[in-house]
Structures are given as C-alpha cells and as structure tokens.
C-alpha cells in the first residue's frame, strides 16, 4: 500500500489534538492547542519549556535537548509549575528539528473538569478521558462490591462447570444405552463406565487378551492422545467393537464411545449415527451430506434455530442459523473440507429471532464407510452463551480493576504483594518488579505515618476484617502524600484467608483543600463579626452558632457575642417578641419561614419603638441536607421615612400631570417611553401598558418621518429645547398632526437622561388649511382652463373645417383626371391638415369637458369601458391589444374613464413601430388604491421628454396625426380623481403608463 502524507490545517490539527504544544530545538514554546490555553492562561509563545512545565514521569533532574531525544516512544507525564498544577499525559515526537507533544490532561473526577471550565468541545472526539472519569466515578461507588462480585462469579463458574459435567455425564452414561461408554484419564485409568461397558471384562486386541483395566493403560501408550479424535477396534464376548476416543484436554479426560460392529456393515453405519445422536442429546445434532444439505436433526437443534423440522430438512447448514457462512471463499473451504473428511470445531455468535445474542460451539465430524471413505457428516451445536457471558463479565471486571484510577494492590495470605495496577505504579513510583513479593507497608510507610493507624490496619487484617483509614504514605522518591485506604480480606469457600485486596486513593489535594476551607471559614467569621448588618447564625436545632456586635446593638443585648453561642433561639424569640409592633405575628412569621426553609430577602419588620428593620433569611444546606440558617437585620428607619416623603411628593406632582389637558410624555435617551399622562393616552389611543417601555418613534411615527425624531433626540442630548410639527399614526391607524414642545430631562446629578415633551393635536387646524389651499388651487386652475379655451378653441371652427373638407372632396371627384400628381399630393396634404385641425378641435373640446362637464357617478365595470374604447379605435392587424386580468368595478364617472383608457390605448397603438405590436392592459390592487397599466412594445419615449408629454399641445413624435392633447386629457382626468400618473419607457423597447386611483373616490371629491 502506498504511504499517505497527511497535511493538516491548524484548525483540523487543533480539533484532533486540542492539548498539543510544539517546542523548538531551544526548548521554547512555538505553538499550542486551543484547549491548552484554557488550562494554562499564562502560556505564551517564546517562553522556555522549563518555566511552564516539569517532568513527573520519567523523573528528570535536568531538562535538556538530550533528555528530550530519549523521551521518544514512551509515556510521559508532565505537570505545570503553577500553584494549581495541571497534569498532562502523552508522548513527545521529534518533528521539524523540534518536539511535538501530543496528549491530554488528566483529571481525577468530573468536578476537576468543571472547575477548569472545560466543556466536551474542548476535548478531541476520540479522547476517552471523559468516559474514563465516568467509569472512575462508577468504580468508586462499586469498590466495596468488587470482592463479593468476583467471589460470586468464581463460585457460579465452578458450579456451572460441575453442573455441565454432571449433565453431560447423565446424558453420556445413561443406563439405557446398549453401547459401551467409557471414560479414562490420560494415563489410562478407568474413571467411569456405563452398564454396557461393565459387561466387558476381557478385551482382545491384536489377538492378545487384556483385562479391561490393563487394556486402556496399554492402548494409551500406542496412540497419539494429543489429537482430538482417535479410534481402535477390539473383540470381547464374541462381539466386535469399534471405539471412538475424544480427548477433552480442558476437562482432563478421554471419552470413549464403543459401538458393536458385529452386524453387517450396512447396519453398522446407521447404528453409528443413532449412537452419536443419542450420545449428544442435550446439544443440537445435525446429519448432512457432503454438500452441506441437512437430512436429519434432533429437537435440540430445532430449538436452537427456532425452526420446525420441516423448515430445516433440505436446507444447507451454511445458509442460516448458528453455522451461517456468507463469505464465498470460506464456504468453498468448508465444502472442500466436507469432501476430504476434515474435522471442524469453533465458536460463533448468532442473533436469535427475539434479538438476543447467543454463542455456540460447533463440531463437525465425518462418517466413513469400512474403507474409510467419507459418506456423510454430523454436526454438534452446543449453546455456550452462559459461559461466554461469564467470561466477558470476568474480563470486564478485570479490565475495571486494571484501569481503575485508584491504586489497587493484591497480596497473598502472608501479605506479600502479588499484583498491582498501573495506577499504583504511577502513584508510588515503584515498578512492578520492585513491588512484587514485598510487603506494602515496608515500602510506603515513613516517619509521618501514624503508628496507631498502622496498628489498626494490622489488627483488622489479622482478624480477617475489612478496614478503612487515612494515612501518610511515601513514594519511591520519598515524596509524602495522603492516602485513603480501603482493605478487604478474600476467603475461599472454606472461609480460609487466601488473599488481601486494598484500594489506595491519593487525597493529598483533598487534605489541602480542607485546610484551605478551615482558613476560609475563619476569615468568613471575622467578616461577619465586623459587618454593619446584624447577623445571627443558627444550627438545625436553632442553637446560636455565631452572632455579631451589630445584632446585639440592634436589639439592645448587653451580652458579648461569644457569650450567646449555644443559646436556644426559640426561647430568645419568645423573650424578645415584645420588641416588635405585632409580637404574635412576629413569632408566627418566624415559624412559617423555618418550616418552609425558602430564601427570604429584605422583608420589612416594624418594631414597637417605631423603628423599621429589613430582615433576610438564608437556609443553609450541606450535601442537600438542611444544616441551619442565617438571619440578617438592617435598620432602615431613616431610609423608610425618606422614601415615604419622596413618594408623597411624587404622587402630588403625578396628579397634576395626569390632569393636564395636554399630552405629556417622558422618554429616555433611547426614545423609550418612561411616563405618559392620561391626556396623551387619550390622544394616542394606546393604553399606559401598551406605551411604557416602547420606542415612541416605532409606535407612532412612520418611517418617512422618523428622521425628524432622531434629529430632535440629538438636540436634547445637546441641551437644546424647541417646538416642531410632525405627522403621526395613532392606534386606530388614523393619521394625526401634532405640535410638540420638547426639552431635555436631567437626573439628580444634572446628567441628561432623556427628554420631556408636551403634545398638542392640531389635526383639525391642518385640515382647514389644506381645504383652503385646495379651494384656492381649484379656482386658479379653472381660470387658467377658461383662458386657454377662450384663446385657443372656438366651437364655431368645426363648421368651416367640415365645409373645406367637403369642397376638397368634390374638387377631387370632379377633376380627378385633370390634376397632375403634384396637385393631387397638395390636395391630399390639405385634407390631412383639415383632419388634424378637426382632431385638434375635438381634443380641445374633450379637454374642456373634463373640467366643465357635470359628473355622473355610477358603479362602472371597467372591463366594459376598456372594451368599448378598444372597439372604437382603429387597430392595425399587426397589433394585438389584450386585457391581462379582470379589471375592477368603481363608483366613478364612465365618461372620464372612457376618455382615460381611449387616449392611453390610442397612444400605444399609434406609436407602435413593431411588426408584431403588443398592447397590454393590466391592474393591481392595494389596500387603498387601484393601479392600472397600459404597456406597449412601441417606439418608446426619450427620458428628456417624459415629464413634458403631459402638457397640452406638447408632442415629440413625427406622427402627423399627433395633436399633443391626448395625454394632457389623461393627466387632467387623473388629477381630478386625486390620483397619480407616471411612466416607464426605453427608446426602441416600449412604454408602460401607470395610473393610480383611490378606491373610495366619491361624489364629494368633484
């Protein structure tokens, strides 16, 4: 296989080895893992290895480059030099002229992981540390049960072995079996025989007679007993016998199966089959041909495979169940073995139909004829699930003991060490070779080891009793450590001591922590003693544990605090209850608090002398068990009086503000509403609950006006007051106009904390102003339209134009052959100019009607209006006019809508230069408006003309029929309907006109 080169990114390498670090040839830190920095915050690139770490294993007196080269291919344990030492286990690899450390931290418990603020993502997915910690915790809890469990398993294993042997013997040496069955040991001594064998007194072998006891001692010397199966033939009592011998090495004996082969050979084979089936009736027995197909099986095999006899017969034994083999090459190997007469034995697991896993021991042996040819095979399938389970359980327990983080040692009956686990070696520093055969106490105990504890352990061991103790022990390098030892005595079934078993836990850090805890408790007592609050600490029986001077002063107690320790607080509460305004209520409340055992923070208590105290209650628990409580008392009389005066003033001014007829609002620097009076609530439509905490801009001001508020907030922050108008939207969706007078708001320190605004609703005034402007505008427009009409259009022009047109027609008809081509062209141009003049006059009249004609409002179906307009327009065959969707119905004047669509569609048709012209009419709907569009793919309109085309007589097309009035009429109609018109156009591509009209346009709008 070709070797693979792995180039990992920094993130990938960090993910796989989050606690790595790399040092160069000068032993300076070059880089380190993302999780290592969590454990060692002071770790930095460039610092020397020795300033951060020291070696724990192997111990090195001097750290040098030479030592590092010798560390390759061995387990290394290093510790940090910091006070909160961290251990790392791993290995050093030489890499790029430096040394790469790959490993992980070592913790004794999950509490250590939490203390270091590590999470699962800080460890590599493959790192077994977290699982090991869980296992260690479980092992710690099950330590005391280990001895009983091991003893029980060994006992059960022996009983099972004996039971299996007894069952096998009962099946093997049945009284009904007519064939001789014999068991001998490997020296030829008879161990057991069945009744048929007892009838055989003398055996003739190779024509020599032997007493049966002597024969097997003779034959055992002539055969190879190391083979699993061997055979010999003898005569006795006038009969011929063939004996098959099976060596059972683990059991220490040989089973000999005799068969009477006196009858002819044909019956002999069948007798042999039946004999084998009967000899193994407790296990599954199968007879099969040389291709593996089953032609007979016993009931035990049917139970193993959970199939009926009919479902098994004819199947290949390699296709299912306990002997299933799917690998093609393996199947060929087995079938070849069948044909060559090989023996097959093995163990295999299988999952039954109920989902459980079973183990089977299988044995397949050939059946031969008299010439030794293989005729058939028989197989024995034995259920060994229970044995496997016991073996696995024993293996698991052995692994648990071996990998236990606590040091474990096992000695013989005289106290000499027989076995220790890796944790013991790691803790003590001794190698297994140095420990085995030695007494543990001689190696581990030293000058500070307590003699009484040593004597107690010896006494318990002599009595065969378990013990637990804490003692100072010493490592090989004479480093002192505290150990918690649990010892057990192991007995055999006769109650005799056979071994001693002990676990040793390193509790040095625990001892140091307890010492620190005592010091912390002393500091806490000093702190409580000098607190300004009155502190009373009681135990779970309400006896005083601690009280400070402030408590005595609050309750006028003359005794010193230390003199009160041990006093019953039940009696003291009864004696001092009259200090309080409601004595009985005070006692009842105390009883309720103590009964509930729940945290109480700063509840007020009134005293008889007028003082007011704040009382707090803190229940104390140790390992989830109630362990007492702490009372805290503070005199808040002055603070209470000041607060009540302040509240009275606030109430007075709040009432004044609430009854103002103007809306008053207070906001913070982020525009969040802090206060609003009732007048503002009425103006906005929002309740106080809906206003408080909300941003005023988000609640009331539209996005197009929110920049006004943002500018005003900046003015307030600059200490500037002003007034301004703004349009808002109140809760019901109505738009209102407010006049706001606002000023900055300051706190007690003079710092601006927001602003205060007074709000006036000026909506009605604004409406009057708007109506006035509209009226003036309408009058001005009417005057303008009248002037335009008076100066440009006269209805009397229509009659002369018609006469001119008629005369031209007569002249052309009477002189058609007399006029030359040029004269004909002149007459044609005169006709076209007359028609254009007529169209112009017609347009002016229509333009005037839009303003002057009386409106007739009705429910108009715009689909009919548009269709009528299309029908009256001359549309060339190359242009298609279509309505994309159903148009709405509106209450409006049908005449002006006809004029609007007729002019837009005519404009789209007249200015379309495409071979396949398209005109599309469409509409969309919003909450308040309808928007209509007329789209074409015509010549388009240059952007510089797009605002001028709606002016009367403005035309920018070369089309001779253009009058410049059609779009002016459309614009005038849209303006009168208070709508909007705009267009989107691209020269050479086409134009889309958009008309937006209000849905609720009514009669009062004209």
N, C-alpha and C positions, 0 to 999 in steps of 0.2 A: 504494500500500500504506500502511496506517495505521501511523504510527510507534509503536514499542513503548517503554514506560518500564520499566526494569529496577530493581527494588528488591531488592537482595541482602542477606541476613543477614550478620552479621560472620563466621560460620563459613564460609559459601559464598564470600564475598569473599576470606577467608584461603586457602581451598582453591585459588581461581583465581590469586590474586596473593600468594603467601606471603612475598614480599620487599618489599611495598609499604611506604610510610610517608606520612603526611599532616602538613603543616605549615600553621600559620595565617598571618594577614597580618603577624604579628610575627616570622615565620620560626622559630617554636617548634614542637617536635615535639608532635603531638596524639595520634597513634596509629601503630602499625607492625605488620607481619606477624609471624605466629608463628615463621617460619623465620629472619627477620632477626635476632631476638634471640639465636639460636644463634651467628651470626657476630659480633655486637656485644653482648656481655653487659652493657656499661656503658650501653647505650642506654636512656634513660628519657624518660617523658612530661614536657614542660615545658622541656627543655634547648634551647638555640639550635642551629639547623642548623649554624652555622659551628664550634661546639665539637665536633661529631662528624664533619663531612664537609668536604671541599674539592673544587673542580672540577678535573677533569683535561681534560675536553673538553666545551664550549669553555673555554679558559683565562679566568678572571675574576680581575682584580686586587682587586675589591671585591665582596662579596656583599651585595646589597640587593634590596628588593622590585621595583625597576625591572628589574634584571637577570633576575629570575625571570619577569617578564612577557614578556621577549624570548626565553625558552627554549622557548616552545611550538612544537610541530611540528618538532622536531629531535632527533637522537640526542644523549643526554647521558651522559657518563661521570664518575662521582664516586668519590672514594676516602675511606676513613676516615682520621682523624688518628692512630689508634692505631699502635703500633710494628709490629704485624702487620697491615699495611694490607690492606683489602678493597676491591676494585673492583666497582662496580655499574653496569650498562649499562641504559639505559631512556629514559623520557621523562617530562616534567612536564606535567600537565594542570591548568588552572585549575578549581577545584571549591569551591563554597560559600565564597567570599572567602579561599580558601587555595590550596595547591598540592599535588596528589596525584602522587606518584612511583610509576610502575609499571615494574618491570624485574626483573632477576635478576643474581646475582653472576657474575663472570667468572673462570674458573679455566683455568690452562694445561694441567692434567693431572688424571687421576683421583686421583693422590696428594694434590693440593691439597684435593679434596672430602673424602677420607678424613681428612686432617689436621684439617679443620674439624668432623669428627664429624657430617657430614651424611649422610642416607640418602635413598633415592629418594622417600619420602613427604614429605620436606621441599621437594620441587620440585613445581611445577604439572605436571599430566599433559601439557599442551601445550608445556612448556618444552623446547626442543631442546638445552639445554646438555650434558646427559649424552651424548646421541647425538653432538654435535659433538666432545666430548672423546675419545670412542672413535674418531671419524673422524680427529681430530688425531693420535692415537697411531698409527693405521694409516698416516697420511700421513707421519709422521716416519720410519717404517720403510721406506716406499716412495719416499722423496725421491730416492734415488740411482738409482732405476729409471725415474724420470719421463721423463728425456730420451730414453733408449733406446726407451721405450714410445711416446712421441709420434712419434719418427722412424720407428719400425716401422709405426705406424698410417698415417702420411702416405705412406710408401713403399707399403704394401699398398693404400691407397686409390687411388694413382696407377696401380699395377699392375692393380688391379681395373677401373679406368676404361678403361685401354688394352685389357685383355682383353675387356671388354664391347664395346668399339668394334670390336675385331678379329672377335669372334664375330658381331656384328651385320653387319659388312661381308661376312663369309663367307656369312652367310645371305642378305644382300641382293644381293650381286653374284656370284651363282652363274653358272657358265658354261652351265648347262643352261637357264636362264631365257630364253625366247624373246622376252620383252618388254624394251624398252629401260629400263634403270635408270641414273639419272644423279645425281651429287652435285655441287652448286656451292656456292660461298660466297655471302655476302650482297652481293657486288659482281658476281656473275655469272660468276666464273672457274670453269672446269671442274676438279673435284677427282678424280672417279673415274667410270668408266662400265663397264658390263658388255659382253660381246661383241655383244649385240643392238644396244646403243646405238652401238657403234663403227661399225656399218654405215650409220648415218645421218650423211651428210656435209653435206647441204644441207637446210634446213628452210624450207618455205613457210608464212608467217604473214601473214594478211590480204592474200593474193595477192602477197606480196613474198618473194623468195628471200633467205635468210641462211645464211652458213656457220654451222655449229653453234656454234663458239666465239664468234661475234659475236651469235648469236641470244639467248643467255641474258643477255648484257650489255644487250641491247635490252629483253628482256621484264622484266628485274628492275626497270627504271625505270618500268614501266607498271602494276605490281601492288602491292598492299599486303602487304609481306612481314612485317608485324607480326602478321598473323593466323596461326593455327596451320596452316590448310589453305587452299590456293587451287589453281585449275585453269585450264588453257588447252588448246586443240586446234590441231593443225598437220597439214601433209601433208609426206610425204617418201617418195621412191622409189615413188610411185604408191599409197601407203597413207595412211590417215587414222589419226592418233594422238591420244589424249587423255592429257594429263599431269596427274597429281595431285601437288601440291607440298606437302610438310610441312616447316615451319620448325622447326628444332631450335636454339633460341636458346642453350641452355647449351653445346651441342656446337659452335656457331658455323658451322653449315652447313645446307643445304636438301637433303632427299632428294626426288628427282623420280621418280615411278612412271609409266612410259609404258604405254599399252595400245593395241593395234591394234583400232581400231573400224571397220575396213573392212567386215567382215561385217555381216549384218543385226542390227538392234537386239536381236532376241530372244536371239541367241547372245552378244551383247555383254555382257549383264548377268551371265550365267553365267561368261564369261571373266573379268569383273571380280572376281567372288567368288573364283574359283580363284587369280587373280593376287594378291589381298590375302592369302589363306590362305598361299600359297607365300612371300610376302614376309615373313611374320612366323612362320615355322615353329618358332622357338625358344621363342616365347611361346604362351600359351593363346589360341586363336581360336574364337569362337562366332558363329554366324549365328542370328538370331532375327527373329520377326515384330514387327509394331508393338505387340503386346500383351505382348511380352517373352518369349514361349514359344520355346524353343530347338529348331531343326530340324536343326542340324549343329554339330559341334565337332571339333577336332583332338585328337590324342593328348596333347599338352602340357596342354590344358585338363583332360582326364580325369585326368592325374597330379596336377594342382593340387588338384582337388576330391576325389581318391581315390575316384572312381566309374567304373563301366563306361559305355560309350557308350549302352547300352540304358537305364541308370538316369538318364541326363541328358536324352535326347531327350524332348520334350513337357513338360518342367518349365519353370516361369517362372524366369528368371535372377535375379529379385529375391527368390526364396523360399529360397535356400540359398547356401552357399559364400561366396566372396570378394565377391560383389555383393549379398549378402543385405540386404534393407531391410525392417524391421518397422513403421516409422512410417507410418501410413496416409496422412498428408498428403504425406510425402516420396515414397511410391510413386506417388500420383496425379501429382505434379510430374514424375517421371521418365517415366511413361507418356505424359503430355501432351507431353513433350519428344520422345519417340519419334515421335508423330504429326506434330509440327511440324518434325521433322528437325534437332533441336538436337544439337550435339556435347557429349559428356560425357567429362571426364577427372578423375581424382582418385586419391587414395591411401587405402587402408583396410587394417586388420589383421583377421586371422581366426585362430581356433584350430583346428588340424587335428585329425584323429581321434586322433593319438598324443599330443595335449595340448600340442604346441609352438605358439608364436605366430608367424605369418607375416605379412609385409607384401606388398601387391600394388598395382601401379599399373594402373589400368584406363582404357581409352579406348574409347568407343562412338561410331561414326560411321554416318550414314545411307547407304543405297544407293538411288540415284534412277534413274528412267527418263529417256528422252530429253527429256521435257517438264519434268523437274525434280521430279516427284512422288516422294515417299518410298515405296519399295516394301518395303524390309527394313532391318535393322541388322546391323552386325557389330561385335563387341567383341574387343579385345585385352587380355589379362590378363598382366601381367609381374610375375614374382617379384622384389621389391626388398628382400627380408629382409636379405641381407648388407649392402647399402648402409645400411639403417636401423640395423642393429646397429653398424656402424662410426660412423655419425653420433651414435648415443646414447653410444657409448664415448668419442668425442671430446668430446661435450658434458659427459659426466661428468667427464672429466679436466680440462676447462676450469673446471668448477664447483669441483673439488677445489683447483685451483691458486688460483682467485679467493678461495675461502673458507678457505684454509689459515691457521692461526693464526700460522705463521711468516711473516715479511716476505719477499716474493718480488719479484725485480726482473729484468727482461729488457732487455738493451741491444743495439744494433746492432753491426756489426763494428768500429766505431771507438770503442765504449764509451759511446755516448750513450744515455740511458735512453729506451726505447720504451714500456714498460708496467710498472706496479707494482700489487700487490693492495692491498686495504683495510687489511690488517694492517701493511703497510709504511707507509702514510699515518698510521695510528694510532700506530705506534711512533715515527716520526721527527717527526711534527707538520707535515711539509710537505704541501701539497696536490699533486694530480696535475699541475696546471698548473705549479707551481714546480719539479717534478722532471723532467718530460718534456723531453728534449733536453739535459739536464745530465749531467755525469759524476758518479756516486755518491760517489766519493772526495772530490771537491771540496766536497760538501755535508756529508758525515758525519764526516770525519776532522778531528782537532783536536790541541791541544798535547800531550795524553797518549796519542795514538795511536802505537803502536810503529813507528818507521821501518823496522826490519828486517822486520816483518810486512807492512808496505805494500810494501816492495821485493819480498818473496817472492810476494805476490799478483800484482804487475805482471809478474814474471818468468814465472810459470806461465801467465798469460793470453797473454803474447807467444809462448810456446811452444805454445799451444793445449792445455794440460794442465789437469786438474781440480785443485782445491786446497781445503784446509780449514784454518781458523785461528780464533783468538780474539783480539779486538782491542777497544780502547776507541773507541766512536763517540759522536757528539753529536747531539742532537735540534735542531730549529729554534730552540728557546729556549735552546740551549747546555747542556742537561742531559746529564750524562755517563751512559752505560750501556755495559755489556759485551755484546758480540755474538759469537755463534759463527756463522761464515760458511762455507758450502759452495758452491763455484763450479764450473760446468760450461761447456764450450765446445760449441756446436751447429754441426755441419758439414752441408753439403749432400752430395748423392750423389757429388760430385767431390772431397770432402774439404776444401773451402774453408770457412773460418770465415764463418758468416752471422749468428750471434747469440751472446751470452753470457747465461747463466742462473745466478742465485745465490739461495740462501735465507739469511736472516739471523734467528737466534734470539736473543731477549733472555735472557741468562744472568746478569743482574745479581744476582738473588736467589740463584742457584746459587753465584756467587762469594762473596757474603756468607755463605752457609751454610757453604761450605768453610772460610772464615776462622774462623767460629764453631766448626767441627769441630776445627780445629787447636788452638784455645784450649781446647776441651773435653778433647782428648787430653792437653794439658799438665796440666790440672787433675787428670785421672784418674791420670796418672803420679805426681803429688805425693801423691795419696790413697793409691795402692798402696804407695808408698815408706814411708809412715808407718803402715801397717796393723800390727796386732798379730799377724796370721796371717802365716806365711811364704809369700811369693808368688814364683813362678817363671814367667815368660812366655817361650815358645819359638816360633820361626817354624816353617814347614812342613818345614824341613831340620834341626830340632832344635837350632838355634843360639839362644843366650840373647839375648833382646831386652830383658828387664827383670827385675831381681831386687831385693828389698828387704832392709833390715838384719835384719828378723826371721828371714828364711830363713837368712841367714849365721849368726845366733846359734844357731838350732835345730840346725844341722849343724856347728857349731864351725868355720866357714870364716873365716879371718883376713883374706882379701882384702876390699877395699871393693866394694860392689855394682857401681859403674860399671866396675871392672876386670874383671868377669866377663862383660860384654856381648861376644857373639860366640863364646864358648866352646861347643864341641860337647858337648851333654848326653849323647850316647851314651858318650863317654869318661868323663865325670864320673860317670855312673851306675855304670859298671864299677869306677871307683876308690873309690866310696863305698858299694858294696853290702855291705861287711863291717860297716857301722854297724848293719845290720838283723839280726834274730834268724835269719831264713832267707834268706841272700843270694841264692841261686839262684831261690828262689820270688819274691823282690822283683823281680829282673830280668825273670823270665818274666811277671809280672803287668804290669809297665810295658809290655812288648812287646805283650801282648794288648790293653791299653787303647788304645794308639796304633794298633793295627790296626783295632779296632772303631770308634774315633772316636765313641763314645757317652758321654753325660754320666754321670759317677760322682760321687756325693755322700757325703761323710763315711764312707769305709770305713776300718777300723782297720788300722794297721801297727805291729807290735811291733819295737822296737829291741833290739840286743844288750845295752845297758846297763840294760834294764828299763823304759825309757820307752815310752809308747804315744802314737802320733800318729794324728790323723784326717786323711785325705788326700782331696781332691776334685780332679776333672779336668773341665775345661770346654773342649770343642773350639770353635774359632773359624772361622767361615765368612764369606767376603765374596763377595756375589753368587753364593751356592750353591757356591762353590769353597773347599775347605779351605785355611785361611790360617795355621794354627798352633794352639797350645793354651795353657792356663793351669793351673798346679798350685797348690794351696793346702794348706798343712800347719799343723795346730794341735796343741800338746802337751796331751793330755787325761789325763795320768798321774794327777793328783790326782783329777780327776772320775771316772775309771775305778775307782780304789781305793774311793772313797766309795760309788759305785754298787754295787760288789760287796758291800761291808759291809751296805749297806742291803738288798740282795736276800737276803742270808743271814738277816737278822733277819725280813724279811717271810716267808721260807719257813718259819722256825721257828714263827711265830705262825699262819701259814696251816695248818700241820699240826695244831696244837692245835685250831683252829676246825673243821677238816674232820672231826675225830674226835669232836666233841661229839655227844651223843645228842639234843640239842635243835636244832630248825631255826633257823639264823642267817641273816639277810638284811640287806644294806646297800642302801639306796636313796638317790637324790639328792633335791634339793628338789622335783623334778617327779615323784616316785614311780617313777622308772625304776630297775630293779634293776641294781646295780653288782657285787654279790657275793652268793653263796649257798653254804652248805656242803652236804656230802653228805646230812646228815640232812634238810635242807629239800628237797633233790631227791627223796629217798625219800618224804617227806610229801606233796609236791605232785604227784608223778608226771611232772613236766616235767624234761627234761634241762637241764644247765647252758647249752647253746647256745640252747635254747628260752626260758630265763629271762633271760639277760643282755640288757640294752637294752630289755626290755619293761616296760610300766607294770604294777605289781603289782595295782592295782585292776582294770584291764581283763582281766588274765589270770585272777584268782582270785575276785573279788568281784562279786556280782550287782548290778544297778542299784539294787535296793531297799536295799542296804547300803552303796553307795559313798559316801553322805554321811558315814558313820562315819569312813572313811579320810580324807576331805577335812578333817573336823574335827580328826583326830589330826595331820595334816600341819601344820595351823596351830598346834597345841600345841607341836610340835617346833620350829617356827620361833620360838616364844615361849620356847624353852629349858625346856619342861615335859616331864617323863617320867611315864608312867603305864602301867597294865595294863588290858586290856579283852578281852571275848569277842566273837567275830564268826563268822558262818557263811560258809564259802567253798565253792567248787566246784572240785575238783581235776581233773586232765587227763581221767580216765575218765568225768567227768560226775557223780561221786558227791559229794553234799553232806556236808561235814565241819564240825565245830565246833572252832575253835582259840582258845586263850588266848594273847594276845600281850602281852609286856612290852617296851616300846619306849622309846628315849631318843634325844635329838639327837646328831648326829655333827659334829665340828668339824674344820677343816683346821689346818695348822701355825700359821696366823695367828689362830686362835681363832674364825674365822667359821664359822657353821653351814652345812654343805654337804649335809645330808640327815639321815637317821636310821638307827639300827641296832635290829633287833627280834629277840627270842628267841621262838620259837613252840612251843607245846605242843598236841598233838592231844587234846582232851577229848571226842571224839565218843561214846565208849562210856559215859562218865560221864553225858553228856547223855541218852543213850538210856535208861539206868536210871532217871534222874529222870523222864523222860517216861512210861515204863511205870508207874512208881509213881503218878504223877498220874492216869493213865488208870484204873488199878485203883481208886483211891480215888473217882474220879468215878463209875465204874460202880456201885460199891457204894452210894453215896449216891443215885444215880438209882433203883436197884432198890428201896431202902427207900421212896423217895418214891412210886414207882408202886404199891407194895403198900399204902401208907397210903391213897392215892387210891381204890384198888379197894375196900379194906375199908370206907371211909366212904361211898362213893357207890353202888356197884353190888353187887347181890346177884343171883346167878343165879336164886334162887327167885322173884324178882319176875315172871319171864316167865310162869309158870303162872297166877297170878291175873289178869294182864292178858288172857291168852287167854280165860279164863272170862268176864271182864267184856265182852269183845268179842262172845263168843257170845251172852250174855244180851241184850245190846243188839240183836243181830240178830234174836233170837226175839221180843223185845218189839215191834220194828218190824214184823215179819211178821204177828204176831197182832193188833195194834192199829193197823194202818196207816190204817184209815178212821175210827177213833175219836179219834186225836190231832189237835189243831189244828196250824196251820202253825208257830206258835212252839214248840210241844212237839217237833215234828219237827226244827226247827232246833237245839234244845237237844240232842236225841239225836245229831244229826249231829256237833255240836261235841264231845260226849263221845266219839264214835267216833274223831274226828280226834285228840283228845288221847291216847286209848289207843294209836292207831297211832304217834303221835310218841313216846310213852313206850316203846313196843316198839322203835322205831328207835334211841332213845337208849340203851336197854339193850344192843341189838345192837352199837351203836358202841362202847360201853364194853368189851364183850367182845372186839371186834376190836382195840381199843386195847391191851387187856391181852395179847392173843395176840402182838402184835408183839414184846413183851418176853419173854414166857414160853414161847411155843411153840418146840419144837425145830426147828432149821432143816434142810432137806433140799436140799443143793447139787446142782445138775444143770445140764446145758447147756440153757439156756432160750431158745427162739425168741420174742423179744418181739413179733413180728408176731402170733403166735397168742394170746399173753397179752392184748394190746390188743384183738384182735378178739373174744375171749371176753368181755372187760369190756364192750365196746360192745353185744354181743348180750344181755347181762343187764340193761342199763339201758333204762328206758322213754324213748324218744326221740320227741318230737312230730314231726309231719310237716313242720312249717315249719323244722326244724333239720337241717342236713347235717353229719355227722361224717365226716372223711376222714383218711387217713394219707398224708402228702405224699411220703415215700420209704421205702424198705425199712429196717426197724429192725434193729439188730444182734442177735447172739446173745451171751448172757452166762452165765457159770457162777455161778448165784445161786439163791436160793430162789424158786420160782414163785409161792408163796402171797403173799409180801410184795410182789412186783412186780405181781401181780393187784390187791392192795389199793391199791397206789400209783396205778395208772392208773385203776382203777374209781372211786376217790374224786375224782381230778382231773377225769375226763371228766364224772362226775355233777355235780360242782360247776359246770362250764362249761355243761352243759345246763340245770340247774335255775335258773340265774341269767341266762338269756338272754331279753331282752325284745323282740328284733327280729323283724319279720315274716318276714325271711329270715335265720334264725340260722345261724351258721357255727362249727364247732369243728374245728381242725386239729391233728393230732399230727405232730411232726417230730423229727429227731435230727441232730446233728453229731458229728464225731469229731476229737479232738486226739491228741497222742502218748500221753497217759496217761489220758484221760477220755472218756466219752460224755456228751453233753449233750442231754437230752430237753426238749421244749417242748409245752405244751397251750395253744393260743391260741383265744380266742372273741371275738365282737363283742357281748358282753352288756352288763350294766349298769355294769360297772367297779367299782373299789374305791377309795374315798377314801384319799388318802395317809396320813391320820392313823390309819387302821385297818390299814395294810398290814403292820405288824410284830406286831399283836395277834391276827390271824386264825389264826395257827398255835397259839395257846394253847387248851387244852381248854375246851369249853363257851362259847367266845367266838364269837358270831355277831352280825353287824351288818346283817342283811338282814330285811326284812319277811315273807319267805317262811316260812309256818307249818311247813313240813317241815324247816327248818334245825335241826340239833341242836348245831352247834358242835364236832363231833368229827371230821368227815371230814378236814379239813386238818391237825388235830392228829395223826391217824394218819399222814398223808403225811410230816409233819415228823419224826415219831418213826422211821419207816422210813428216811428219808434220813440221819438222824443215826446210826442203827445201821449203815448202809452206809458211814459216813465220807464222805458226800457233802455237797453244798450245795444249798439251795433258795432261790430268790428270785423276785420277780415284777415285771412292768412293767404298769402299769394307768393308764387315764384314764377318769374317770367319764363314762358315756354312750357311750364308744367301744369299750371292751372290755378284756380282761385276758389276759396271757401269763404262765403259770407255767413256770419253768426248773428242771430237776433235773439236777445234775452228779454222776455216779457214777464211781468209779475203775474202770479196765478190769480190773486184776488183783485185784479184790476176791475173796478166797478163804475157805475154811472156817475158817482160823485167825483171821479177823477177828471171828467171833462168840465 
